[in-house]
């Protein structure tokens, strides 16, 4: 019997020591290390995105007014032309001859009218003959004016300054009435037409700034503003056409380009935290707030939009609250944590005149 007691005592002692060591090890387990940051006011804004088509500020296609032979073309491919500059001259030989004839008749009629007026003043002509000659002179002048108009129709001029298209016709060709001679585009600014759903109509207004991007210039933003909102909604697309104007220095934007448009609406300042700080659980969202005692509190929040790695906190979080940004997966409500970084150093440093923990 004595032998058995001596045999079991070491075993019981070993079990007791093992249990005591495990409890001590559990109690000495360090608090998890996390990173924290203060919630800060950040600018957010809703936005409307669309795709629009660029149009020239002014654009016109010049066509042959009559069927005639082209005598001269006065532009080069892609050249800049001034307002009133002659673009093309069509043959006008017959019209010139008609003008000369009409002018000769007009001079003759005017001379005859002068003689009749003189005779009338001397009493040798009747009022009726004077009226007849006045009408004849007026008809001759009208005939001459018609001939000049026909000649003017055969001179095609630029209605405004702009850039002319590539030339697809040559001098000497006989063109039919309506044949395209050149297209002139004023590129000093660009009209940008894009659709906006009718549900977002209340969020836009004339004068509102926009930002556009073109695939040809991926790293550049083109700023402009809304100039016109179509008063009629398209019944097929349930959208309204919006026109914006963009300055076009260097003529980098071309008519026909597709541009993506962004309209910023409802700008606001709101609390924001890094996206990694927000934990989702079904439809609920929450963050861990670090208290003054370095214990975390699970706090339900309502979130808004995301931008630049941050998420908007609509409600549920006080300003300047410290939230855990890294290490949220190993936390539970009420758990003590160790915060790394300058924020923890600031909080752990005692204020002047306050005894330190080691000195108390």
RAHU-V91909 format. One record per pair of residues at least 12 apart in sequence whose ideal C-beta (glycine too) atoms are under 10 Angstrom apart, sorted by the first residue. I is the first residue (numbers start at 0). J is the second residue. D is the distance in whole Angstrom. If there is no record, write none. Layout:
BEGIN
i/j/d
I/J/D
I/J/D
END
This chain:
BEGIN
i/j/d
29/335/10
29/337/7
30/293/8
30/294/9
30/295/10
30/334/7
30/335/4
30/336/5
30/337/5
30/338/10
31/295/9
31/323/10
31/326/6
31/328/10
31/329/5
31/330/7
31/331/10
31/334/7
31/335/9
31/336/6
31/337/7
32/325/9
32/326/7
32/329/9
32/336/7
32/337/5
32/338/8
32/339/6
32/343/10
33/287/8
33/289/8
33/293/10
33/295/8
33/322/10
33/323/5
33/324/8
33/325/6
33/326/4
33/327/8
33/329/8
33/330/7
33/334/10
33/336/5
33/337/7
33/338/6
33/339/7
33/340/10
33/343/10
34/273/9
34/275/9
34/276/9
34/323/7
34/324/5
34/325/4
34/326/7
34/327/10
34/336/10
34/338/7
34/339/6
34/340/6
34/342/9
34/343/9
35/276/9
35/287/9
35/288/9
35/289/5
35/293/10
35/295/9
35/320/10
35/321/5
35/322/6
35/323/5
35/324/6
35/325/8
35/326/9
35/336/8
35/338/5
35/339/8
35/340/7
35/342/6
35/343/8
35/346/10
36/272/7
36/273/6
36/276/7
36/289/10
36/320/10
36/321/7
36/322/7
36/323/9
36/324/5
36/325/9
36/338/10
36/340/8
36/342/7
37/270/10
37/272/9
37/289/10
37/318/9
37/319/5
37/320/7
37/321/6
37/322/8
37/342/7
38/269/10
38/270/5
38/271/7
38/272/5
38/273/10
38/276/9
38/286/9
38/288/9
38/300/10
38/309/10
38/312/6
38/316/6
38/317/8
38/318/6
38/319/7
38/320/5
38/321/8
38/322/6
39/268/10
39/269/10
39/270/7
39/271/6
39/272/8
39/309/9
39/318/8
39/319/8
40/267/10
40/268/5
40/269/7
40/270/6
40/271/8
40/318/7
40/319/10
41/267/10
41/268/7
41/269/7
41/270/7
41/271/4
41/272/9
41/306/8
41/307/8
41/309/6
41/310/10
41/311/7
41/312/9
42/266/7
42/267/7
42/268/6
42/269/8
42/271/9
42/306/9
42/307/10
43/265/9
43/266/7
43/267/6
43/268/8
43/269/5
43/271/7
43/303/7
43/304/6
43/305/9
43/306/6
43/307/10
43/309/9
43/310/10
43/311/5
44/262/10
44/263/5
44/264/7
44/265/6
44/266/4
44/267/7
44/304/8
44/306/8
45/199/10
45/202/8
45/262/9
45/263/8
45/264/5
45/265/5
45/266/8
45/267/9
45/303/9
45/304/7
46/202/10
46/210/9
46/260/10
46/261/5
46/262/6
46/263/5
46/264/7
46/265/9
46/266/10
46/304/9
46/306/10
47/193/10
47/195/6
47/196/8
47/199/6
47/202/6
47/203/7
47/207/10
47/209/9
47/241/9
47/260/8
47/261/7
47/262/4
47/263/8
47/264/6
48/193/10
48/195/10
48/259/7
48/260/7
48/261/6
48/262/8
49/191/10
49/192/10
49/193/4
49/194/6
49/195/6
49/196/9
49/199/10
49/209/9
49/211/10
49/238/9
49/241/8
49/258/9
49/259/8
49/260/5
49/261/8
49/262/8
50/193/6
50/194/8
50/211/10
50/257/6
50/258/7
50/259/6
50/260/7
51/189/10
51/190/9
51/191/5
51/192/6
51/193/3
51/194/8
51/195/10
51/209/9
51/211/7
51/240/9
51/241/8
51/242/9
51/243/8
51/256/9
51/257/7
51/258/5
51/259/8
51/260/5
52/190/9
52/191/7
52/192/6
52/193/8
52/254/8
52/255/7
52/256/7
52/257/6
52/258/8
53/186/10
53/189/5
53/190/7
53/191/6
53/192/8
53/211/9
53/213/8
53/221/10
53/245/8
53/247/9
53/252/5
53/253/7
53/254/6
53/255/6
53/256/4
53/257/8
53/258/6
54/184/9
54/189/7
54/190/4
54/191/7
54/192/6
54/242/8
54/252/10
54/254/6
54/255/8
54/256/9
55/161/8
55/162/9
55/182/9
55/183/9
55/184/4
55/185/6
55/186/6
55/187/9
55/188/9
55/189/7
55/190/7
55/247/9
55/252/10
55/253/9
55/254/4
55/255/9
56/159/9
56/161/9
56/184/8
56/185/4
56/186/7
56/187/6
56/188/5
56/189/7
56/190/6
56/244/8
56/245/10
56/247/8
56/254/9
57/158/8
57/159/6
57/160/9
57/161/7
57/183/8
57/184/7
57/185/4
57/186/9
57/187/9
57/188/10
57/190/9
58/159/10
58/161/8
58/162/10
58/164/10
58/182/7
58/183/7
58/184/5
58/185/7
58/186/9
58/190/10
58/254/6
59/157/9
59/158/6
59/159/8
59/161/8
59/181/9
59/182/7
59/183/6
59/184/8
59/185/9
60/164/8
60/179/6
60/180/8
60/181/8
60/182/5
60/183/8
60/184/10
61/74/10
61/86/6
61/87/8
61/155/5
61/156/8
61/157/8
61/158/8
61/163/9
61/164/10
61/179/8
61/180/5
61/181/5
61/182/7
61/183/7
62/155/8
62/174/9
62/175/10
62/176/8
62/177/5
62/178/6
62/179/5
62/180/6
62/181/9
62/182/10
63/87/8
63/89/7
63/152/10
63/153/9
63/155/8
63/168/9
63/172/10
63/173/10
63/174/4
63/175/7
63/176/6
63/177/7
63/178/5
63/179/8
63/180/6
64/89/8
64/149/10
64/151/9
64/152/5
64/153/7
64/154/10
64/155/8
64/174/10
64/176/6
64/177/8
64/178/10
64/180/10
65/89/7
65/90/10
65/91/10
65/94/10
65/149/8
65/152/6
65/153/7
65/174/9
65/175/9
65/176/5
65/177/10
66/89/9
66/173/7
66/174/7
66/175/5
66/176/5
66/177/9
66/178/9
67/88/10
67/89/4
67/90/5
67/91/8
67/93/10
67/94/9
67/152/9
67/153/6
67/173/7
67/174/7
67/175/9
67/176/8
68/89/7
68/90/4
68/91/10
68/92/10
68/153/10
68/170/9
68/171/7
68/172/7
68/173/5
68/174/8
69/87/6
69/88/7
69/89/6
69/90/8
69/153/10
69/155/9
69/168/7
69/169/7
69/170/5
69/171/6
69/172/5
69/173/8
69/174/6
69/178/9
69/180/8
70/87/8
70/88/5
70/89/6
70/90/5
70/91/8
70/92/9
70/153/8
70/154/10
70/170/7
70/171/8
71/85/8
71/86/10
71/87/7
71/88/4
71/89/9
71/90/10
71/154/10
71/170/6
71/171/10
72/85/10
72/86/7
72/87/5
72/88/8
72/155/9
72/166/7
72/168/7
72/169/7
72/170/5
72/171/10
72/172/10
72/180/8
72/181/8
73/85/5
73/86/6
73/87/7
73/88/7
73/154/10
73/155/9
73/156/9
73/157/10
73/170/10
73/181/10
74/86/6
74/87/8
74/157/9
74/163/5
74/164/9
74/166/7
74/180/9
74/181/6
74/183/9
75/163/8
75/165/10
75/166/7
76/163/8
76/164/8
76/165/5
76/166/5
76/167/10
76/181/10
77/162/6
77/163/7
77/164/7
77/165/6
77/166/9
78/162/7
78/163/5
78/164/10
78/166/9
78/181/10
79/160/7
79/161/7
79/162/6
79/163/8
79/183/10
79/186/10
79/250/10
80/156/9
80/157/5
80/159/9
80/160/7
80/161/7
80/162/8
80/163/5
80/181/9
80/183/6
81/156/10
81/157/7
81/159/9
81/160/5
81/161/9
82/156/8
82/157/6
82/158/7
82/159/5
82/160/5
82/161/9
82/183/10
82/185/10
83/156/6
83/157/6
83/158/8
83/159/9
83/160/9
84/156/6
84/157/5
84/160/8
84/163/10
84/183/10
85/154/6
85/155/7
85/156/6
85/157/8
86/154/9
86/155/5
86/156/6
86/157/6
86/158/10
86/163/7
86/180/7
86/181/6
86/183/8
87/153/9
87/154/8
87/155/4
87/156/9
87/166/10
87/168/8
87/170/8
87/174/9
87/180/5
87/181/7
88/153/7
88/154/6
88/155/8
88/156/10
88/170/9
89/150/10
89/152/8
89/153/4
89/154/7
89/155/8
89/173/10
89/174/8
89/180/9
90/153/7
90/171/10
90/173/9
91/146/10
91/149/8
91/150/5
91/151/9
91/152/9
91/153/4
91/154/8
92/153/10
93/146/10
93/149/9
93/150/10
94/145/10
94/146/6
94/147/9
94/148/9
94/149/4
94/150/5
94/151/9
94/152/8
94/153/7
95/146/8
95/147/10
95/149/9
95/150/6
95/153/10
96/146/9
97/142/8
97/143/9
97/145/8
97/146/5
97/147/10
97/149/7
97/150/9
98/142/9
98/143/6
98/144/9
98/145/9
98/146/4
98/147/6
98/148/10
98/149/8
98/150/6
99/143/9
99/146/8
100/142/8
100/143/9
100/146/8
101/138/10
101/139/7
101/140/8
101/141/9
101/142/4
101/143/4
101/144/8
101/145/7
101/146/5
101/147/8
102/139/8
102/140/9
102/142/9
102/143/5
102/146/8
102/147/9
103/139/9
103/143/9
104/135/9
104/136/9
104/138/9
104/139/4
104/140/9
104/142/7
104/143/8
105/135/10
105/136/7
105/137/9
105/138/9
105/139/4
105/140/5
105/141/9
105/142/7
105/143/5
105/144/9
106/136/10
106/139/8
106/140/10
106/143/9
107/135/9
107/136/9
107/139/7
108/132/7
108/133/9
108/134/9
108/135/5
108/136/4
108/137/8
108/138/8
108/139/4
108/140/8
108/142/10
109/132/9
109/135/10
109/136/5
109/137/10
109/139/8
109/140/8
110/136/9
111/132/6
111/135/7
111/136/7
111/139/10
112/129/8
112/131/10
112/132/5
112/133/6
112/134/10
112/135/7
112/136/5
112/137/9
112/139/10
113/132/9
113/136/9
114/132/8
115/128/6
115/129/5
115/130/9
115/131/8
115/132/5
115/133/8
115/135/10
115/136/10
116/129/6
116/132/8
116/133/9
119/132/10
155/180/6
155/181/8
157/181/9
157/183/6
158/183/8
158/185/10
159/183/7
159/184/10
159/185/6
160/183/8
160/185/7
160/187/9
161/182/9
161/183/4
161/184/5
161/185/4
161/186/7
161/187/8
162/182/9
162/183/7
162/184/5
162/185/8
162/186/6
162/250/7
162/253/10
163/180/10
163/181/5
163/182/7
163/183/5
163/184/8
164/179/9
164/180/10
164/181/6
164/182/4
164/183/8
164/184/8
165/181/9
165/182/9
166/180/9
166/181/7
167/179/8
167/180/9
167/181/9
168/180/6
168/181/8
182/254/9
184/250/9
184/253/9
184/254/6
185/247/10
185/254/10
186/247/6
186/249/10
186/250/5
186/251/9
186/252/8
186/253/8
186/254/8
187/246/8
187/247/6
187/248/9
187/250/8
188/223/8
188/226/10
188/244/6
188/245/6
188/246/6
188/247/5
188/248/10
188/252/9
189/211/9
189/221/8
189/223/8
189/243/9
189/244/7
189/245/5
189/246/8
189/247/5
189/250/9
189/251/10
189/252/5
189/253/9
189/254/8
189/256/8
189/258/9
190/223/10
190/226/8
190/227/9
190/242/6
190/243/8
190/244/6
190/245/8
190/254/9
191/209/8
191/211/6
191/221/9
191/223/7
191/225/9
191/226/9
191/241/9
191/242/7
191/243/5
191/244/7
191/245/6
191/252/9
191/256/9
191/258/6
191/260/7
192/227/9
192/229/9
192/240/6
192/241/7
192/242/5
192/243/8
192/260/10
193/209/9
193/211/9
193/225/10
193/238/9
193/240/7
193/241/6
193/242/8
193/243/7
193/257/10
193/258/8
193/259/9
193/260/5
193/262/9
194/229/9
194/232/10
194/233/8
194/236/6
194/237/9
194/238/4
194/239/7
194/240/6
194/241/7
194/260/10
195/225/10
195/228/8
195/229/10
195/232/10
195/238/6
195/239/6
195/240/8
195/241/5
195/260/9
195/262/8
196/232/10
196/236/8
196/237/7
196/238/5
196/239/8
197/232/5
197/233/9
197/236/9
197/237/5
197/238/6
197/239/6
198/237/8
198/238/9
199/238/9
199/239/9
199/262/9
199/264/8
200/228/8
200/232/8
200/238/9
200/239/6
200/241/9
201/264/9
202/262/8
202/263/10
202/264/4
202/265/7
203/225/6
203/228/7
203/239/9
203/241/6
203/262/6
203/264/7
204/225/7
204/228/8
204/264/10
205/224/8
205/225/5
205/226/6
205/227/7
205/228/6
205/241/9
205/242/10
205/243/10
206/224/6
206/225/7
206/226/8
207/224/6
207/225/5
207/226/10
207/228/10
207/241/9
207/243/9
207/262/6
207/263/8
207/264/8
208/222/7
208/223/7
208/224/5
208/225/8
208/243/9
208/261/10
208/262/8
208/263/7
209/221/9
209/222/7
209/223/5
209/224/6
209/225/6
209/241/9
209/243/5
209/244/10
209/245/8
209/258/10
209/260/6
209/261/7
209/262/5
209/263/8
210/222/6
210/223/8
210/245/10
210/258/10
210/259/9
210/260/7
210/261/5
210/262/8
210/263/8
211/223/7
211/243/8
211/245/6
211/252/8
211/256/10
211/258/4
211/259/7
211/260/5
211/261/8
211/262/10
212/258/6
212/259/5
212/260/8
212/261/8
213/251/8
213/252/6
213/253/9
213/256/6
213/257/8
213/258/5
213/259/8
214/256/8
214/257/7
214/258/8
214/259/9
215/251/7
215/252/8
215/253/8
215/256/7
215/257/10
215/258/10
216/251/6
216/252/8
216/256/10
216/258/10
219/251/8
220/261/9
221/243/10
221/245/5
221/246/8
221/247/8
221/248/10
221/251/8
221/252/7
221/258/7
221/260/10
222/243/10
222/245/7
222/246/8
223/243/5
223/244/5
223/245/4
223/246/7
223/247/10
223/258/10
223/260/9
224/243/6
224/244/7
224/245/9
225/241/6
225/242/7
225/243/5
225/244/8
225/260/10
225/262/8
226/241/9
226/242/6
226/243/6
226/244/5
226/245/10
227/240/9
227/241/7
227/242/4
227/243/8
227/244/9
228/240/8
228/241/5
228/242/8
229/241/7
229/242/8
241/260/8
241/262/8
243/258/10
243/260/7
243/262/9
245/258/8
245/260/10
265/304/10
267/303/9
267/311/9
269/303/7
269/304/9
269/309/10
269/310/10
269/311/5
269/312/7
269/313/7
269/314/10
270/300/9
270/303/10
270/309/10
270/310/10
270/311/7
270/312/4
270/313/8
270/314/9
270/315/9
270/316/6
270/317/8
270/318/6
270/319/9
270/320/8
271/302/10
271/303/9
271/304/10
271/305/9
271/306/8
271/307/9
271/308/10
271/309/4
271/310/6
271/311/6
271/312/6
271/316/10
272/286/6
272/300/8
272/302/9
272/309/7
272/310/6
272/311/9
272/312/6
272/316/8
272/320/9
272/321/10
272/322/5
272/323/10
272/324/7
273/286/10
273/308/6
273/309/6
273/310/8
273/322/8
273/323/10
273/324/5
273/325/9
274/302/9
274/305/6
274/306/10
274/307/10
274/308/6
274/309/7
274/310/5
274/324/9
275/308/9
275/310/9
275/323/9
275/324/6
275/325/6
275/326/9
275/327/7
276/288/10
276/300/10
276/309/9
276/310/8
276/312/10
276/322/5
276/323/6
276/324/5
276/325/8
276/327/7
277/300/7
277/302/6
277/305/10
277/309/10
277/310/6
277/312/8
277/322/9
277/324/10
277/327/9
278/297/9
278/300/10
278/323/9
278/327/6
278/328/8
278/330/9
279/302/9
280/297/10
280/299/9
283/299/6
283/300/9
283/301/10
284/298/10
284/299/7
284/300/6
284/301/7
284/302/5
284/310/9
284/312/9
284/315/9
285/297/5
285/298/6
285/299/5
285/300/6
285/302/10
285/315/8
285/316/10
285/327/9
285/332/9
286/298/6
286/299/9
286/300/6
286/302/10
286/310/10
286/312/8
286/315/8
286/316/7
286/320/8
286/321/10
286/322/5
286/323/7
286/324/9
286/327/8
287/321/9
287/322/6
287/323/4
287/324/9
287/326/9
287/327/6
287/330/5
287/331/9
287/332/8
287/334/9
287/336/8
288/300/10
288/315/10
288/316/7
288/317/9
288/320/5
288/321/7
288/322/6
288/323/8
289/320/8
289/321/4
289/322/7
289/323/6
289/330/10
289/336/7
289/338/6
289/342/9
289/343/9
289/346/9
290/320/9
290/321/8
290/333/10
290/335/10
290/336/10
291/321/9
291/346/8
292/335/8
293/321/10
293/334/10
293/335/6
293/336/6
293/337/7
293/338/7
293/343/8
293/346/8
293/347/9
294/332/9
294/333/6
294/334/7
294/335/5
294/336/7
295/321/9
295/322/9
295/323/6
295/326/10
295/327/9
295/330/5
295/331/8
295/332/7
295/333/7
295/334/6
295/335/8
295/336/6
295/338/10
296/320/10
296/332/6
296/333/7
296/334/10
297/327/10
297/330/8
297/331/8
297/332/4
297/333/8
297/334/10
298/312/10
298/315/6
298/316/6
298/317/9
298/320/8
298/322/8
298/332/9
299/314/9
299/315/6
299/316/9
300/312/5
300/313/8
300/314/7
300/315/4
300/316/5
300/322/9
301/313/4
301/314/5
301/315/6
301/316/9
302/314/9
302/315/9
302/316/10
321/338/8
321/342/7
321/343/10
321/346/8
323/336/7
323/338/8
324/340/10
325/339/9
325/340/10
326/338/10
326/339/9
END
